[in-house]
Amino acid sequence: MPPARTRKSVTGTRKAVVALFLLPALVLLGALVVYPIGYSVVRSLYDQSGDGFAGLDNYKELFTDDGIRTALKNNVIWVVFAPTVATALGLVFAVLTERVRWGTAFKLVVFMPMAISMLAAGIIFRLVYDQDPDKGVANAVWVGVHDTFASSSAFPKAHLGRQSPLQAEKGGFITRGAVHTGQSVAVPLVGVAPDQMPDSAGRAVQAGSEPGKVTGTAWQDFTRGKGVGRLGQVDPSELGYSGMRIEAVRDGKVVDSAKVGDDGTFTLSDKADGARLRLPASNFKEPYNGLDWLGPSLVTPAIIGSYIWMWAGFAMVLIAAGLAGVPRELLEAARVDGANEWQVFRRVTVPLLAPVLAVVAVTLMINVLKVFDLVFIIAPGSSQDDADVLALELYRKGFSEGRPGVASAIAVFLLLLVIPVMLFNVRRLRREVRR
């Protein structure tokens, strides 16, 4: 039987030809990967000037410097939450849009943020998280929902004028003396600009006295123009404090209350006789201004939210590709056996997608370990220390503080953190290829 003919390689067996083809790639690999890593390792062993050998002192600082420890803690938060939430959302989007007609359009919209650079996304979310509800979308929505259930006062700036018959008490105001039936009480305040008064506010009217009742007027005791208007008296151009709450208080208890009308007048029953009139603090509550998204306590979750907005589409596309390869007969068999959709998803779909989910989650872990752009752009200077991550701390130590030795140590430490995760991902991919 003649020996089997072996197929000759295009390049033959000459090692020189193989090396020649590999040389450009090896040069680039050495210049862009091997040399920077080697130089960083060597530089991390020297002091700030680069002349004195520091040994492991720079690495010791990784666990003693407060800024680096905060960055390490935040990196742990990033690694735990960002990949998990992004992968979970990607899974939900991929499964829910599989059977709908507009699923492709939805996936396109969700994936679209991937086309935006981190710089652009950071600028977008810096505006989204702006504290001013008139600028920041997040606070505009939050304030809108809050004010639906708990409206703020229309008179947050109101305060006492000169020679006022009122005095301050617990964030509100109260009359200096008791009032009696048949008396008309003046309740003048100042401090609210006429253009900021409620739309329902009308011209103030001096309330007339009524037997058996306590009446009065609560109004803005201010008239535009120098020397115009009389202090403590209702003038024709002054406005009533429409909607303000008035309470009659005796011995610390509210015995009666009333709401000021559009013309500033109010009426209390004979229960108010001998009581003092109080304008409670709720009348002067500052308008709700939303959450301080970029403050010390919320800045890291807020930035993680912007990251998830960008990368949930990436997770969705990969998981959708894996879902397309799931045998439909297994899903149908589970349904025939009586499983509902939730059981099919939990017991069949998720286990079959486990390899894809692992690859997506691990890829995102590698990505978040070196996150820099979003934190640097979104976090304001006052909160940047609280939002710090290792990549940002590397930049600050190397460029802002002029400590390249410590910065190189952080870079090496980051590399050591990424390598195990990267190796796990590579092994996963190889297993999938073998299958």
C-alpha positions in Angstrom: 0.0 0.0 0.0 1.6 3.3 -1.1 2.4 5.8 1.7 -0.1 8.6 2.2 1.1 11.8 0.6 1.5 14.7 3.0 0.2 18.1 2.0 3.0 20.6 1.8 2.7 24.0 3.5 2.5 27.1 1.3 5.6 28.4 3.0 7.4 25.0 3.0 9.2 24.0 6.1 11.7 26.9 6.3 11.6 28.5 9.7 13.1 31.6 8.4 10.0 32.2 6.2 7.7 31.6 9.2 9.7 34.0 11.3 9.6 36.6 8.6 5.8 36.5 8.5 5.5 36.7 12.3 8.1 39.4 12.7 5.8 42.5 12.1 3.3 41.1 14.6 6.0 40.2 17.1 7.5 43.7 16.8 4.2 45.4 17.4 3.4 43.0 20.3 6.7 43.8 21.9 6.5 47.5 21.4 2.9 48.0 22.4 2.4 45.3 25.0 5.6 43.6 26.3 7.8 46.7 26.7 5.2 48.8 28.5 4.4 46.0 30.9 8.1 45.4 31.6 8.9 49.1 32.0 5.9 49.5 34.4 7.1 46.6 36.5 10.6 48.0 36.7 9.4 51.6 37.3 7.2 50.5 40.1 10.3 49.4 42.1 11.8 52.9 42.1 11.0 56.1 44.0 9.4 59.3 42.7 12.6 60.6 41.0 13.3 57.2 39.3 16.9 57.1 40.6 16.5 55.5 44.0 15.4 51.8 44.4 12.3 51.7 46.5 11.7 47.9 46.5 8.1 47.1 47.4 7.4 50.4 49.1 5.2 51.5 46.2 3.1 48.3 46.5 2.8 48.8 50.3 1.2 52.2 49.6 -1.6 50.5 47.6 -3.0 49.2 50.9 -2.1 52.2 53.2 -3.0 55.3 51.0 -6.6 56.4 51.7 -7.3 57.4 48.1 -6.1 54.1 46.7 -8.1 52.1 49.3 -11.3 54.1 48.3 -10.5 53.4 44.7 -10.1 49.7 45.4 -13.4 49.6 47.3 -15.2 51.3 44.5 -13.7 48.9 42.0 -15.1 46.0 44.0 -18.5 47.7 43.8 -18.1 48.1 40.1 -17.1 44.5 39.5 -20.0 43.1 41.6 -22.8 45.2 40.3 -22.1 46.6 36.9 -21.5 43.3 35.0 -24.3 41.6 36.9 -27.0 44.2 36.2 -25.9 44.7 32.6 -25.9 41.0 31.9 -29.3 40.5 33.6 -30.8 43.4 31.6 -29.3 42.0 28.4 -30.9 38.6 29.2 -34.3 40.1 29.9 -34.2 42.3 26.7 -33.0 39.3 24.5 -35.7 37.0 25.8 -38.6 39.4 25.8 -38.0 40.8 22.3 -37.5 37.4 20.7 -41.2 37.0 19.8 -42.3 40.6 19.2 -42.5 42.1 15.7 -40.7 45.3 16.7 -38.0 43.4 18.6 -35.3 44.3 16.0 -36.1 48.0 16.3 -36.0 47.8 20.1 -32.6 46.0 20.1 -31.3 48.6 17.7 -32.3 51.4 20.2 -30.8 49.5 23.2 -27.6 48.8 21.3 -27.2 52.4 20.0 -25.4 53.8 23.0 -22.5 51.4 22.1 -21.9 53.7 19.1 -21.2 56.6 21.5 -17.8 57.2 22.9 -17.2 57.1 26.6 -16.4 60.8 26.5 -19.7 61.7 24.8 -21.6 59.4 27.2 -19.9 61.1 30.2 -20.9 64.5 29.0 -24.5 63.4 28.4 -24.8 61.9 31.9 -23.1 64.9 33.5 -26.1 66.9 32.2 -28.6 64.1 33.0 -27.5 64.2 36.7 -27.4 68.0 37.0 -28.8 69.1 40.4 -31.1 71.7 38.8 -34.4 70.0 37.8 -34.7 72.5 34.9 -31.5 71.1 33.4 -31.0 67.5 34.7 -33.4 64.9 33.4 -33.0 62.6 36.4 -34.1 65.3 38.9 -36.8 66.6 36.6 -38.4 63.2 36.6 -37.7 62.7 40.3 -39.1 66.1 41.4 -42.2 65.6 39.1 -43.0 62.2 40.8 -42.3 63.7 44.3 -44.5 66.8 43.8 -47.3 64.6 42.5 -47.7 63.1 46.0 -46.2 66.0 48.2 -46.4 69.4 46.7 -44.1 72.1 47.9 -45.1 75.5 49.3 -45.6 78.5 47.1 -44.1 80.8 49.7 -40.6 79.4 50.7 -39.0 82.9 50.9 -41.8 84.7 52.9 -40.6 86.3 56.1 -41.6 89.0 58.6 -41.5 92.7 57.6 -40.8 95.7 59.9 -43.2 96.3 62.8 -44.9 92.9 62.2 -47.6 91.7 64.5 -46.1 88.2 64.1 -43.0 86.5 65.5 -41.0 83.5 64.3 -41.8 80.0 65.8 -40.4 76.6 64.7 -40.0 77.5 61.1 -43.3 79.3 60.9 -44.8 82.5 62.4 -47.4 83.2 65.2 -49.2 86.2 66.4 -47.7 88.0 69.4 -51.0 88.0 71.3 -54.3 86.2 71.4 -57.1 87.0 69.1 -60.9 87.2 69.8 -64.1 86.8 68.0 -65.4 89.9 66.2 -61.7 90.9 65.5 -60.1 91.3 62.0 -56.5 90.2 62.2 -53.7 91.5 59.9 -51.2 88.8 58.8 -48.6 90.7 56.7 -45.5 89.0 55.2 -42.9 90.1 52.7 -40.2 88.3 50.7 -42.1 86.7 47.8 -41.6 88.4 44.5 -44.9 89.3 42.8 -44.1 87.2 39.7 -43.5 84.2 42.0 -46.9 84.3 43.7 -49.4 81.6 42.9 -51.4 82.1 39.8 -54.6 82.0 41.9 -53.4 84.9 44.0 -55.7 87.9 43.6 -55.8 91.5 44.9 -55.8 91.4 48.7 -58.9 92.6 50.5 -59.1 93.9 54.0 -61.4 91.4 55.8 -64.3 92.8 57.7 -65.1 91.8 61.3 -67.9 89.3 61.9 -69.6 88.6 65.2 -68.7 85.2 66.7 -65.9 84.7 64.2 -62.2 85.6 63.8 -61.4 87.0 60.4 -58.3 88.3 58.9 -56.1 88.9 55.8 -52.8 87.3 55.0 -51.1 89.2 52.2 -47.8 90.3 50.6 -47.3 93.6 52.3 -45.2 95.1 49.5 -46.0 97.5 46.7 -43.6 98.1 43.8 -42.2 101.6 43.7 -40.3 103.7 46.2 -42.5 105.2 48.9 -45.6 103.6 47.6 -48.0 101.7 49.9 -48.6 101.8 53.7 -46.9 99.4 56.0 -49.2 96.9 57.8 -52.2 97.9 55.7 -53.7 96.3 52.6 -53.0 98.4 49.5 -54.9 98.1 46.1 -51.9 96.5 44.2 -50.9 94.0 46.9 -51.7 90.3 46.5 -53.2 87.8 49.0 -51.4 84.6 50.1 -53.8 82.3 48.3 -53.9 78.8 49.8 -51.8 79.5 52.9 -52.9 77.6 56.0 -53.8 79.5 59.2 -54.1 77.6 62.6 -55.6 78.8 65.8 -53.4 77.5 68.7 -54.3 77.4 72.4 -52.1 75.7 75.0 -50.1 74.1 72.3 -53.1 72.5 70.5 -54.7 73.4 67.2 -58.3 74.3 68.0 -59.3 75.5 64.5 -57.8 76.1 61.1 -58.6 77.8 57.8 -57.3 78.2 54.3 -56.6 81.6 52.9 -58.7 82.6 50.0 -57.5 84.0 46.7 -58.0 87.5 48.0 -56.0 86.8 51.2 -59.0 86.6 53.6 -59.7 83.8 56.0 -62.4 83.1 58.6 -62.2 81.0 61.8 -65.0 79.9 64.1 -65.6 80.9 67.7 -63.2 78.1 68.7 -60.4 80.5 67.9 -61.4 82.9 70.6 -58.5 83.5 72.9 -56.1 81.6 70.8 -53.0 82.7 68.9 -52.9 82.5 65.1 -50.1 80.4 63.7 -48.7 80.1 60.1 -47.2 76.6 60.3 -43.8 75.8 58.8 -45.5 73.8 56.0 -46.4 77.1 54.4 -42.8 78.0 53.9 -41.3 74.6 52.9 -38.5 75.0 50.3 -39.4 73.4 47.0 -38.0 69.8 46.6 -34.9 70.0 44.5 -34.4 66.3 43.9 -31.5 64.1 44.7 -27.8 65.0 44.7 -26.9 62.3 42.1 -23.3 63.5 42.0 -22.9 63.9 45.7 -20.6 61.7 47.8 -23.2 59.0 48.6 -24.8 58.5 45.1 -22.0 59.4 42.7 -20.7 55.8 42.2 -24.2 54.2 41.7 -25.1 57.1 39.3 -21.9 56.5 37.2 -22.6 52.7 37.2 -26.1 53.5 35.9 -24.5 55.4 32.9 -22.2 52.4 32.3 -25.1 50.0 32.3 -27.0 52.3 29.8 -24.0 51.9 27.4 -23.2 48.2 27.8 -26.6 46.5 28.3 -27.0 46.6 24.5 -23.7 44.7 24.1 -24.9 42.0 26.5 -28.2 41.8 24.8 -26.8 41.3 21.4 -24.4 38.5 22.5 -27.1 36.8 24.5 -29.6 37.1 21.7 -27.0 35.4 19.4 -26.7 32.5 21.9 -30.5 32.3 22.3 -30.8 31.9 18.5 -28.8 28.7 18.9 -30.9 27.2 21.7 -32.8 24.1 20.3 -36.5 25.0 20.1 -37.6 21.4 20.6 -36.3 21.5 24.1 -38.4 24.6 24.9 -41.4 23.1 23.3 -40.9 19.8 25.1 -40.8 21.6 28.4 -44.1 23.4 27.6 -45.7 20.2 26.6 -44.7 18.7 29.9 -46.7 21.5 31.6 -44.0 24.0 32.4 -45.2 27.7 32.4 -43.1 30.4 30.7 -41.3 31.3 33.9 -40.3 27.7 34.5 -39.1 27.3 30.9 -37.0 30.4 31.3 -35.5 29.5 34.7 -35.1 25.7 34.2 -34.3 25.5 30.4 -33.3 28.8 28.8 -31.0 30.1 31.5 -29.0 26.8 31.9 -28.6 26.5 28.2 -27.4 30.1 28.0 -25.0 29.7 31.0 -21.8 29.6 28.8 -22.8 32.8 27.0 -23.9 34.5 30.2 -20.5 33.6 31.7 -18.6 35.0 28.8 -20.6 38.2 28.7 -20.3 38.8 32.5 -16.5 38.0 32.5 -15.9 40.3 29.5 -17.7 43.1 31.3 -15.7 42.4 34.5 -12.5 43.0 32.6 -14.0 46.1 31.1 -15.0 47.6 34.5 -11.7 46.9 36.1 -10.1 49.5 33.9 -13.1 52.0 33.7 -11.7 55.6 33.7 -13.5 57.9 31.2 -17.0 57.9 32.8 -15.7 58.5 36.3 -13.3 61.2 35.3 -16.0 63.1 33.3 -19.2 62.6 35.3 -17.9 63.0 38.8 -17.4 66.7 39.7 -14.3 67.8 41.5 -16.0 67.8 44.9 -17.1 64.1 44.6 -14.2 62.7 42.5 -12.5 61.4 45.7 -15.6 59.4 46.6 -16.1 58.1 43.0 -12.4 57.2 42.6 -11.4 53.9 40.9 -8.0 52.4 40.3 -7.6 53.6 36.7 -8.5 57.2 37.8 -6.2 56.9 40.8 -3.4 55.8 38.4 -3.9 58.9 36.3 -4.0 61.2 39.4 -0.9 59.7 41.0 1.1 59.7 37.8 0.1 63.1 36.3 -1.5 65.2 39.0 0.6 64.3 41.9 3.8 63.4 40.0 4.4 60.0 41.6 5.1 57.7 38.7 6.4 54.9 41.0 3.1 54.5 42.8 1.2 54.9 39.5 3.2 52.1 37.9 2.5 49.9 41.0 -1.3 50.6 40.5 -0.9 49.6 36.8 0.8 46.3 37.7 -1.8 45.6 40.3 -4.6 46.2 37.8 -2.8 43.8 35.4 -2.7 41.2 38.1 -6.4 41.6 38.7 -7.3 41.4 35.0 -5.1 38.4 34.1 -7.1 35.7 36.0 -10.4 37.0 34.7 -9.0 37.1 31.2 -7.6 33.6 31.4 -11.0 32.3 32.6 -12.7 34.0 29.6 -10.2 32.5 27.1 -10.6 29.0 28.5 -14.4 29.4 28.3 -14.1 30.5 24.6 -11.9 27.5 23.8 -14.3 25.1 25.4 -17.1 26.5 23.3 -15.0 26.2 20.1 -14.3 22.5 20.9 -18.0 21.8 21.3 
